[in-house]
Amino acid sequence: MKVAVTGLRGIPDIMGGVETHCEEMLPRVKSIDPMLNITVFARAPYIKNSQYDYRGVSVVSVPSPDSVWREAITGTFNAILAARKDGMDVIHIHAIGPALLAPLARLMGLKVVVTHHGEDYNRAKWGIFPRFVLRMGERFGIGFANHVIAVSPSLTQRLRQSFPRANNRISYIPNGAPELPVAPGDALSRFSLEPRKFILAVGRLVPEKGLHDLIQAHMRIRDSRKLVIVGGADHASDYSQSLLKYADENIIFTGLQDRGTVRELYENADLFVMPSYHEGLPIAALEAGSCSTPMLLSDIQPNLDIALPASHYFPVGDQGALAKALIRPTHSYRVDASEFRRKFDWDQIATQTSSIYHKIMQ
């Protein structure tokens, strides 16, 4: 069976939850099901080579503009054409924006799996028309896919309620809690950090990540711990520039880092904070949990789906409540790494995904 994968920028080491999801899952699918021929059709601006292999998965570039508005849909369109040309059996479309083209993939004779990673139309950066397009992508994806995967239990429930005729085609398969690569061991010295003397946040510099709330709360209490923010912006924006103006010796923006470096930061942070307004099932939080990093999260439903004790959450957007939460003893935010890995097991996720590929080909 030949499986095409699209909707992501590319793999490996490319910033984004969908990208991390595919980087972790697809090689595992290939490992447990070696007869599958898996090809990721990646967006050309994000990868250095036009074709290469990553842990048994082929990665092939397709033309895509470097544009926040057009790259996803253009890259997906070209990926569908390439998949049809290459005789693929299944195309796995990630995210609801690219899922707008699920009808085209079906028209071309491909079996279609759509993974719904979250309600992207709720992201702050989108205006009225993009939100409409994303809602239509959700509707087209669920209406035309042979099978739909939702990454959180609350999202699965909502989709089944909103699209009752598709109930038997919607499955809950979560994101996973990965075991990150061994840390290189130089991150603390590079960023002038000491163990347990910094707060860590990981995410893109976009409004829905709520990093402005964390910065303001950290400044409000004059926290003696440094604030370290790992991540960058896909495209320069006024918002990202407004955050970077706060950079100093106490608020450190590291930019995008390799996963080994991120592991070292997780393992040495006093506290991981995710102040997001919007997530799918947040992979950064699952990574932190797999490293036993104490965690404090906003109370949006996807974060609540991780099912930590209530004390680990604060009201989203409430900078005062976040500031008070930062003052509490860190031990109150401890988590169990083994429990995270048990509940969010990438090997099990890969097995479930592989079974869906085979099911829709029967």
N, C-alpha and C positions, 0 to 999 in steps of 0.2 A: 504494500500500500504506500502511495506517495502522498505526503501531507505537506501542504504549504502553510506558512504562518505569516500573518501580516498585521498591521495596526500598530506595531512598535517601531521605534527608531532603529534599533539594531541591538546586537549583543557581541561581545561582553563589555562590561565596564562603561555602560552608557547610562546617564542619570535618568531615573524615573521608575515608578513602581511597576508599570507594565514590563519595562525592560528587565528589571530584577526578577520579576515573576518568570519570564520566559528563560532568562539565563539559568535560573535554578531548576525549572521544571523540564525543559525540552531535552537536555542531555540525559536526565533520569528516564524520561519516556523512551528515549533511544536505547538506553542500557537495559531496561526491562523488556523491551520489545524490539530486538535488533533488526527484524525484518521491515520495520518502518523506515521509509526514506523521508527524512524531515528536512525541509528547506525553509529558512527564514528569508523573506524578501525584505531587506532593510532599506531605509532611506539613504540615498547616496551621500548627502552632506554629513552624515554622522559616522560613516565608516571609512577607514583609510584605504582598504583594498576592495576591488570590485567583486571578488569571490574568494572565500576561504572556508576552512572547516573549524568549528569550535566544538570539541568534545563529542565528535560524531555527528554534529548537526551542520549542514551546509548553510552558509550565509552568502546571499547574492544581493548585490545592490540593484535598486531600481530608481529611475529618475524621480526626483522630488524637489520642489523649490524650498529654499531655506526661509520659510515664511510661517509665522504663527497661525495664519488664517488658512493657508492652502496646503501645507505640507502633508497633513494626515490623509486628507481625501485624495490628493493627487498620488501620493505614494501607494495608497491602497488600490486605487484604480489601476495603476501600472503593475502592481503585484498580482491582481486578478488576471490581467492580460497575460502576464508571464506564466502564471500557474496553469492557465488554459493551454498556452503554447507548449509547456513542458509536460503536459499530460498528467497533471496532478489529479488525485482522486478526491481529496478533502482539502478545504481551505479553512484554517482556524483564524478568525478575525478577532483581534483584541480591542476592546473599548467601543463605546456606542457611537462615536463620531465615524470611525471607519465602517461600522456596521450599517451605515446608510447605504452601502453598496452591496449588501447581502443579496438583494434581488438580482443584481447583475451577475454575481457569482453563480446563483442558482440557474439563471438563464443560460449561462455558459456550460451547464452540465456538472458543476462541482457540488459535492456535498459540503454543507456549511456548518461549522461550529462557531458560535459567538461567545466570548467571555465578557461578561458585563462587570467591569472593574469599579463602577461607581457612577453616581448621578452627576456626570460632568456638567450638565446644564446648570447646576447650582454653584459653579465656580464663579468667583467675583469678577474675573477678567472678561467674561463674556457679556456682550450686549444682547438686545432683544432678538435679532436675527440669528446669531450663532446659537443661542439657547433653543430657539425653535428648531434649527437644523439638528441639534443634538437630541432633542426629544423625538424628532422624526427618525433619527438613527436608532434610538432605543426601540421605537415601534417597528421599524423595518427589520431590525435585527431579530427581534423576538418573533415577528410574523413570518419571516422567510427562512430562518435558520432551521436546520434539521435538529439541532440541539443547542440549548443555551446553558452556560455555566455562570452562576452568580457567586461572588467571592465572599459574601457575608450572609449570615442567617437572616438578618433583618431585610436585606435587599432581596433575598430569595422569597421571603414571605410577601413583600410588597409587590414583586413581579407576578407572583401567582395570584394575588388578589386583583391586580390591574389587568392581567391577561389570562383569565380563567381557561380559555380554550387552548392555551399553550402549556397548561400545568404539567402534562406528562412529558414535556420536552425541556423542562427547567430543572436543573440540579444545583445543589449547593456543594461547591468544592472550594475550600478556602485558599487564601495565600498561605505560605509556609513560613516557619521560623528556621532560617538556615543556620548551619554551622559555618561561620565566616572563615576565610583563609587565615592562616597563622599570621599574626601581626609582625611587621618588619622590625618593630622595636625602637623606632626613632621618632615617632610622632610627638611624644611629650617634649622632647628636646627641640624639635623643629618649631613648635608653637609656644615654647617657653611655658609649659604647663607642669603642674605637680599632681600626683595621684590624689584623688578625692578632694581636689581644690578647684573643680570647675563643674559647671552645669553644661549639658550637651543638648543640642537640637540638631536634627538632620532633616533636610528637606529643601526643595527648590525655593528660590526667593520670589515667591508669588503671594498675592494677598491671602488666598485661602489657607495658607499654612500658618497664619496668625503670628508670625515671628515678630511683628511690630508689638503685639501684646506682651510677648515674653521680654523683649528689650525694655519696654516701659516699666514692667513689673520689677525687673532686675534692677533698673536704675532707681525706682521708687524706694526700695528697701536698702539701697546701697550695699548690695550683697557682696561679701568679701570674696566669694568664689567668682572666678572668671566665667564669662558666658562664651561658649564656643559654638558657632553655627557652621555646620558642614553642608555644603551644597552651593549651587550656582543658579543662574537664570538661563533658560534656553535661548531667550532673546532679551536684549537690553530693554529695560523699561523704567519709567519714572519711579515705580514702586521699588524695584531692586536698587536703584540709585539712592533712594531715600533711606533704605536700610543701611547701605554701605557707608553712609555719612556718619554712622555711629561707631564705626570701627576705631578702636584705640587699644591700649594695653589690657583693658578689662573686658572688651567685647571683641572677639576674634572671629573673623570670617576666613575660613580655610579654603573656600572654593570646593570644587569637586575633588574627592579623594578616592584612592583605590580601596577595595573592600577590606584588605588587611589593615590599612591605616584606620579605617572606621572601627574595626574590631578593637584595636588598641585603645581608641578613644572611649568606646562603650565600656571596656573593661576597667578603665581608670576614672571614669566620670563619677562624681558624687551623686548625680541625678540626671536622668534623661527626661526632657519635657517635650511634649507634643501639643502645642496650643491650637491645632488646626480647626478651621471652620468646615472643611470638607475633606473626606478621605474615602477610600474604598474599604478594604480591610488593611490597615496601614502596615506595610512591610517594615518600615523603619522601627515601629514599635515592636514588631515581632523579632526583628534582629536584636534590639536592645534586650528584650526578654530572654532571648536565647543566650545572651551574655551575662545574665543575672544583674543587669543594670537597674537600680531603683527607678521607678517610673511614675510620672505625673502627666495625666492626659486631660484634654478638654472633654466635655461630656456629650459630644456628638454621638449619634447612634453607632456609626462604624467603630468608634473607639470603645463604646460600651459593649460591642459584640465580642471584644477580647475577654470580657467577663472577669475583670479584676475587682477587688473589693471597692466599695463606694468611696473610701478614703483616697483612692488613687485618681479621682476625677475632680475637676473644678468647672464652674459654669463657663461655657465658651464665650469669649469676648469680654469677660469680666476681669479687667486688669487688677482691680483691688483684691478680688478673691484669689487670683493667681499669685499676687504678691504675698498674701497671707499664707498660701499653701507652700510657697518657697521657704518660708521661715520655719515651718514644722521640721522636726528631726527627720533626717533622711531614712532612718530605719523603718519609719512608718510606710515607706514606699517600696519596700523590698518585694521581689518576685521570685518565683521558683522556675529556674531555667528548664529543668527536666519536664515540668508540667507544660511549658510552652512547646517544647519539642514533641511531646506526646500528642498534644491537641492539634498542632499545626505541622504535620510531618510531610515533608516534600516527597518522600518516596511513596507514601500512600496517595498523595495528590496526583503524582505522575501515573500511578496504576489506575486510578479512577479516570483520568483523562484519556489514557490509552484505551480503556474499555469503551469509552464513548465513541472514539474513532471507529472501533470495530463494530459497535452496535449500529451506527448509522449506515455502514456499508452492507449490512445484512439484507 
